[in-house]
């Protein structure tokens, strides 16, 4: 075999042996960095998968929590420091938000600053005994998670006041203010307190997390009145929030004939008409009637009309007093003159109208 053939694999083996790091026993490996520090404020060992450059052996007479570090490699010393010091020895932090008190254990927001402690170890002169002072750094990701968790308990949207059907009556849902946690400000306040505790080792005053109030857009003061028409009773009721959601007035009415039924559902008053002009809708029942009838006697709409969001349907007056309490109209709701004129003055455009069977 030629010398060249022997030299090539030998050279490759030498290069591989030079480039590959020596195997490190599991007990000496750097512990995982479980928490991420605040940038620029803490220096835990990086968890990159690559061993950091070593600073040699720890000087003699250095210990941590009663365990001797002298003569250990940096990797070995880091492992002992990590196993010996715990943030749980520090007092928990009290956090107040929206009047509620929460407790944050110190270990939930602080991690051991192994690098700062190793710096102290390597600065020893090797002659005087040195007991390493526990050093901690804040974990901003854990703090963010803690404050976000508080916000998920505290935050809620505002609730507007509104009318809703309950059987054959209307109920008023009361308004409620909402709450919103200032997560960014709360996170910073907690971080600041944890960092003070990490420096001093002393319990900190309670931390207040800012929570703002979200006012409802619609309250009992501006929700307005509401109308309920019960077709089976031939009766119209006006509900008033100023009376605690109770009935302000009630009126007998006429409703649509079977062939021209009054529609059911939730509608709104979209127009108020004073002394309205009736315009022929072109329906079969109106073929014999004139194109329009102006205000005054004989007007099918009476002296007042409230147009609803239901197509062609109105609450209006009538001169046909005998039709009240019967299915006599072509879908509209009729009231006698006295009642429609009173109702007209008590409602506004936008007033909800519920029509049920």
C-alpha positions in Angstrom: 0.0 0.0 0.0 1.3 3.4 -0.9 2.3 6.0 1.7 -0.3 8.4 0.2 -3.2 6.0 0.8 -2.2 5.6 4.4 -1.7 9.4 5.0 -5.1 10.5 3.8 -7.4 8.6 6.4 -4.9 9.4 9.1 -5.0 13.1 8.4 -8.8 13.0 8.3 -8.9 11.3 11.7 -6.6 13.9 13.2 -8.7 16.8 11.9 -11.9 15.3 13.3 -10.3 14.7 16.7 -9.1 18.3 16.8 -12.5 19.8 15.8 -14.9 17.7 17.9 -15.3 18.7 21.5 -14.5 16.2 24.2 -17.5 14.4 25.7 -18.8 16.0 28.9 -20.4 13.9 31.6 -24.1 14.5 32.3 -23.5 15.7 35.9 -21.2 18.5 34.7 -23.5 19.8 31.9 -24.8 23.3 32.2 -28.4 23.3 33.6 -31.1 24.6 31.3 -32.0 28.3 31.4 -35.6 27.9 32.5 -36.5 31.6 32.4 -35.7 34.4 30.1 -34.3 37.6 31.8 -35.1 41.2 31.2 -32.8 42.3 28.4 -29.8 44.1 29.9 -30.7 43.4 33.5 -29.8 39.8 34.1 -27.3 37.3 32.8 -28.3 33.6 33.1 -26.2 31.1 31.2 -27.3 31.0 27.5 -28.9 27.7 26.4 -27.5 27.6 22.9 -26.4 23.9 22.8 -22.8 25.0 22.6 -20.6 25.0 25.8 -19.4 28.4 26.8 -15.7 29.2 26.8 -14.3 28.2 30.2 -12.6 30.5 32.7 -10.6 27.7 34.4 -11.0 26.4 37.9 -12.8 28.3 40.7 -10.4 29.7 43.2 -10.1 28.0 46.6 -12.2 28.9 49.6 -15.3 29.7 47.6 -18.6 28.2 48.6 -22.3 28.5 48.0 -25.0 27.5 50.5 -22.3 25.6 52.4 -21.1 23.7 49.3 -17.4 24.1 48.4 -16.8 25.3 44.8 -13.0 25.7 45.0 -11.2 23.7 42.3 -14.3 23.0 40.3 -14.5 23.8 36.6 -16.9 26.6 35.5 -19.4 24.1 34.2 -19.3 22.1 37.4 -19.6 25.3 39.5 -22.5 26.5 37.5 -24.3 23.3 38.1 -23.8 23.4 41.8 -24.9 27.1 42.0 -28.0 26.3 40.0 -28.9 23.4 42.3 -28.1 25.2 45.6 -29.9 28.6 45.2 -33.6 29.0 44.8 -35.8 32.1 44.4 -38.4 30.4 46.6 -36.4 31.6 49.6 -37.6 35.2 48.8 -40.9 36.6 50.0 -43.9 36.3 47.6 -45.2 39.4 45.9 -48.7 40.8 46.7 -50.5 42.1 43.6 -53.8 44.1 43.7 -56.0 44.5 40.7 -59.6 45.7 40.6 -59.8 45.4 44.4 -58.8 41.8 44.4 -55.5 40.5 46.0 -53.3 37.9 44.3 -50.1 36.3 45.4 -47.2 35.8 43.1 -44.5 33.4 44.4 -41.0 34.8 44.0 -39.9 31.8 42.0 -42.7 32.5 39.5 -41.0 35.8 38.5 -37.4 35.5 39.4 -34.6 33.2 38.3 -31.1 32.6 39.7 -28.5 34.8 38.1 -25.8 32.2 37.9 -23.5 34.3 35.8 -23.4 37.1 38.4 -22.7 34.6 41.1 -19.9 33.0 39.0 -18.4 36.4 38.4 -18.3 36.8 42.2 -16.7 33.4 42.6 -13.9 34.1 40.0 -13.1 37.5 41.6 -12.1 35.8 44.8 -8.4 35.8 45.7 -8.3 32.2 46.8 -7.1 33.0 50.3 -10.1 34.6 52.1 -13.2 32.5 52.5 -16.0 33.7 50.2 -19.7 32.6 50.5 -21.4 33.6 47.3 -24.4 36.0 47.7 -27.5 34.7 46.1 -28.3 36.8 43.0 -31.5 36.8 41.1 -32.9 38.2 37.8 -36.4 38.9 36.8 -38.2 36.7 34.2 -40.2 39.1 32.0 -42.0 36.3 30.1 -43.3 34.7 33.3 -44.4 38.2 34.6 -46.2 38.8 31.3 -48.0 35.5 31.7 -48.9 36.3 35.3 -50.4 39.7 34.5 -52.1 38.4 31.3 -53.7 35.7 33.5 -55.0 38.4 35.9 -56.4 40.3 32.9 -58.3 37.2 31.7 -60.1 37.1 35.1 -60.7 40.8 35.5 -61.4 42.1 32.0 -65.0 42.2 30.8 -66.9 44.3 28.3 -69.5 46.8 29.2 -73.2 45.8 29.1 -75.7 48.2 27.6 -79.1 48.7 29.0 -81.7 47.2 26.7 -85.3 46.0 26.5 -86.0 42.3 26.0 -89.1 40.0 25.9 -89.9 37.9 28.8 -93.1 35.9 28.2 -95.8 38.5 27.4 -94.0 41.5 28.9 -90.9 43.5 28.5 -87.9 43.5 30.9 -85.2 46.1 31.2 -81.6 44.7 31.3 -79.6 47.1 33.4 -76.3 48.5 32.2 -73.0 47.4 33.7 -69.6 49.0 33.4 -66.8 47.0 31.9 -63.1 46.7 33.0 -59.8 46.6 31.1 -56.5 45.8 32.6 -53.4 47.8 31.5 -51.3 44.8 31.0 -48.2 46.7 29.9 -48.2 49.0 32.9 -49.0 46.1 35.3 -46.2 44.0 33.9 -43.7 46.8 34.4 -44.9 47.5 37.9 -44.5 43.8 38.8 -41.1 43.6 37.2 -39.9 46.7 39.1 -41.0 45.2 42.4 -39.3 41.9 41.6 -36.1 43.6 40.7 -36.1 45.5 44.0 -36.7 42.3 45.9 -33.9 40.6 43.9 -31.5 43.4 45.0 -32.6 43.7 48.6 -34.0 40.3 49.4 -36.8 42.1 51.3 -40.6 41.8 50.9 -42.0 44.6 48.7 -45.2 46.7 49.2 -48.2 45.4 47.3 -48.2 46.2 43.6 -51.2 47.9 42.1 -52.1 46.8 38.5 -54.0 49.6 36.7 -57.5 48.7 35.7 -59.7 51.2 33.8 -63.5 51.3 33.7 -65.4 51.0 30.4 -68.6 53.0 30.6 -71.6 51.4 28.8 -72.9 53.4 25.8 -76.5 52.9 26.7 -77.7 53.2 30.3 -81.1 53.4 32.1 -81.0 57.1 31.6 -80.8 57.1 27.8 -82.2 53.7 26.8 -85.6 55.3 26.1 -89.1 53.9 26.3 -90.3 50.8 24.6 -93.7 49.6 23.1 -95.1 46.1 23.4 -98.2 45.1 21.3 -99.8 41.8 22.3 -102.0 40.9 19.3 -104.1 38.2 21.1 -105.0 40.9 23.7 -105.5 43.7 21.2 -103.5 45.8 23.6 -100.5 48.2 23.4 -98.3 49.0 26.4 -95.7 51.7 26.8 -92.8 50.8 29.1 -90.7 53.5 30.8 -87.1 53.0 32.3 -87.7 56.0 34.6 -90.4 53.9 36.3 -88.0 50.9 36.8 -89.0 49.4 33.5 -92.7 49.2 34.4 -95.7 50.2 32.3 -96.3 53.9 31.8 -99.6 53.6 29.8 -101.7 51.0 28.2 -104.1 51.3 25.2 -106.7 49.1 23.5 -106.0 48.8 19.8 -107.2 47.3 16.6 -105.0 44.9 14.7 -104.8 43.4 11.2 -107.5 41.3 9.7 -106.7 37.6 9.2 -106.1 38.2 5.5 -103.9 41.2 6.3 -102.2 40.1 9.6 -100.1 42.5 11.6 -96.5 41.1 11.5 -94.8 40.0 14.7 -91.2 40.7 15.6 -88.9 43.5 16.9 -89.2 46.8 15.1 -88.5 50.5 15.6 -90.3 53.7 15.0 -88.6 55.2 11.9 -90.7 58.3 11.4 -93.2 60.4 13.4 -95.9 62.0 11.2 -98.1 64.9 12.5 -101.4 65.3 10.7 -100.3 62.8 8.0 -101.4 62.5 4.4 -102.6 59.0 3.5 -101.2 57.8 0.2 -102.9 55.0 -1.7 -100.6 51.9 -1.5 -102.1 50.5 -4.7 -103.2 47.3 -3.0 -106.4 45.5 -4.0 -108.4 46.7 -1.0 -107.5 50.4 -1.9 -108.5 50.4 -5.6 -111.7 52.2 -5.0 -110.0 54.9 -2.9 -108.4 58.2 -4.1 -104.7 58.5 -4.8 -104.2 60.3 -1.5 -106.3 61.8 1.4 -104.9 64.9 3.1 -105.1 65.7 6.8 -108.6 66.1 8.3 -111.8 64.2 8.6 -111.9 60.9 6.7 -108.1 60.4 6.7 -107.5 56.7 7.5 -104.4 57.6 9.5 -106.1 60.0 11.9 -104.2 62.9 13.3 -100.9 61.1 14.1 -99.0 58.2 12.7 -95.8 56.4 13.8 -94.2 54.5 10.9 -92.5 51.3 11.9 -89.5 49.5 10.3 -91.9 46.8 9.2 -92.8 47.6 5.6 -96.1 49.6 5.3 -97.0 49.1 9.0 -97.9 52.0 11.3 -99.3 52.8 14.7 -101.9 55.4 13.8 -105.1 57.0 14.8 -108.6 56.2 13.6 -112.1 57.7 13.5 -113.6 54.2 13.5 -113.8 53.8 17.2 -115.9 50.6 16.9 -112.9 48.8 15.3 -110.8 49.1 18.5 -110.3 45.7 20.1 -111.0 43.8 16.8 -108.9 42.5 13.8 -110.1 45.3 11.5 -107.0 46.9 9.8 -104.9 46.0 6.8 -101.9 45.2 9.1 -101.5 48.5 11.0 -102.2 49.1 14.7 -105.0 51.6 15.3 -105.6 53.7 18.4 -108.4 56.2 19.1 -107.4 59.8 18.7 -106.9 60.6 22.3 -104.6 57.6 22.8 -102.5 58.1 19.6 -101.9 61.8 20.4 -100.8 61.0 23.9 -98.5 58.1 22.6 -97.1 60.4 19.9 -95.8 62.9 22.4 -94.3 60.2 24.6 -92.1 58.4 22.1 -89.2 59.3 19.7 -87.8 58.0 16.5 -85.9 54.9 17.3 -88.2 53.7 20.0 -88.3 49.9 19.9 -91.6 48.2 19.2 -92.1 44.5 20.0 -95.2 42.8 18.4 -96.0 39.3 19.7 -99.0 37.0 19.3 
